[in-house]
Amino acid sequence: MKQLLAQVRDLGRITGGPLLVRGIVFVAAFTGLLLAAPGELPARLMLGFLVLAVIPAIAPGGIAVTLVMLTMVAMWLADTLLFGAQPSTGRLLATAAALYLLHNAAALAAVLPYDAIVDNQVLLRWAVRSALVLGAAGVLAILLATVLPGMYITTPTVALVVGLVVVAAAVALLTRLGRRP
C-alpha cells in the first residue's frame, strides 16, 4: 500500500512517453474487461472496471496486472462455460489482443521511470513490434479456426507439429544466443 501511495505522489512529474505507455495499459485493461464481461453490464460494474483498470496503469510492476488479467480470463470462462454464451472469433481475438497489450505495455511501463525522457523511436519500435505480433497471431488464429475444423487431425499429428515447433524454437534460440558477443 505504501508503494502504491508513493507511486501516486510521483505521478506529478510524469513525462509524455511513460504517460502514453501507462495510458495504453489503462485502455487495454478496460477494453479487455469490457470484452470479457458476460452479458449486459450495469453502470456500477463499469465503474468498477474503470477503477480496476486504473490500478495497473499506476502500478504496472506489481501484482495488479496479473489480477486484472486473471479477472479477464475468469469472466471469459464464466460467460462461455457458465452462462452458455457462444464465443465469437472476433470477441475472442479482441480479448486476446487486450490481454497481450496489457501484459506488453505493463512490462514496458514497469521499467520506465515516471520522469524518463523516452525517444520517439523507442516507442515506435515497441508499437510496431506489438502490432506485428498481434497481426501474425490474429492471422494464424483465423487460419487455424477456418482450416482445422475441416481436417481430420489425430493426436499423433498434433504431437508431431507441436514437437517440430518446439525444436524449431530451440534451434532459433540457441542460434541467437550463439551469435551474441
Secondary structure as UniProt FT lines:
FT   HELIX           2..10
FT   HELIX           11..13
FT   HELIX           16..36
FT   HELIX           43..58
FT   TURN            60..61
FT   HELIX           64..77
FT   HELIX           78..82
FT   HELIX           89..111
FT   TURN            114..115
FT   HELIX           120..147
FT   HELIX           148..150
FT   HELIX           155..178
//
